[in-house]
Amino acid sequence: MSSKTAGQRGFTQRQMYDLCVLRSRYPDMKLAAFAELPESPKREDGSRLVISSLSEHLKGWREKVQKGKPSGMFSVKI
């Protein structure tokens, strides 16, 4: 799974952190536009993530960014 692709196994903690860091660069952008960014994660088929999934993944993004990079590569279910 590439770092920009959300596969069936889910995101790793690092990918979740990277997504939150990306959101911190565009904090006021609507999620639909955010999902269209070239660096936003995509599904394995190349389509964008569903807005509701993206919203769920980004809950608490400010706190996640403040905590810093995770040390593990654990996968979380999406």
N, C-alpha and C positions, 0 to 999 in steps of 0.2 A: 504494500500500500504506500503510495507516495504521500509526502507531507501535506499535499493539497487535496487529497482525496479521502472522503469519509467512506470506508468500506463497511461491510456487514459486521465486522468485529468491533466497530466503534472507533472513536478517537483515542489516541494515547493521551496521557496527562500533558505531555509536551505539546501535542497538537491543540489541545484545549487552551493551554497557555498562549500559544501563538495566535489562536483565534481571538483571544481576549486582548492581546497586545495590538492586533490589527484593529479591533473595535476602538481601542483607546486613541488610535490615530484619526478615527472618524466618529466621535462620540454622538454627534447630533444627526448623523445620516440615517434616513429611514432604512429599516431592515431590507426592504425590497431592493433598494439601490445598493446597499451594503452587500447583499448576496450576489449582485452582478459584478462586483469588483473582480478583476482577473486573479487577484491573490486570495480571494475567498475560497474556502474548501468546496469541492464539488463531489457529487456521487461518483461511483465507479464508472457509470455510463457517461459522465461529463455534464450531467444536468445539475442545476443548482440545488442546494438544500431547501427543503420546505421552510417557509418563513417561521412556522410554529416551532420546528426543530431548532432552527437557528436562534430563535428567541430563548428557548429552553437552555441551550448551550451557553448563552451569553449572560444568564442570570448571575449576578454578583461579579461581573467582569472586572470592575474596579478593584475589588478586594483581591481577586486572583492575580492581577497585575502587580499589586503592591506586595504580595507574598513573594514574588519572584519565580524564577524557573523551577519547575519540579525536578527532583533528583531522579525519579524513576521513569520508566517507560510503560507504566500500567495502562491498559486499555479500559475505557469506560464505555458502557453501552449507549448507543444513540437511538 
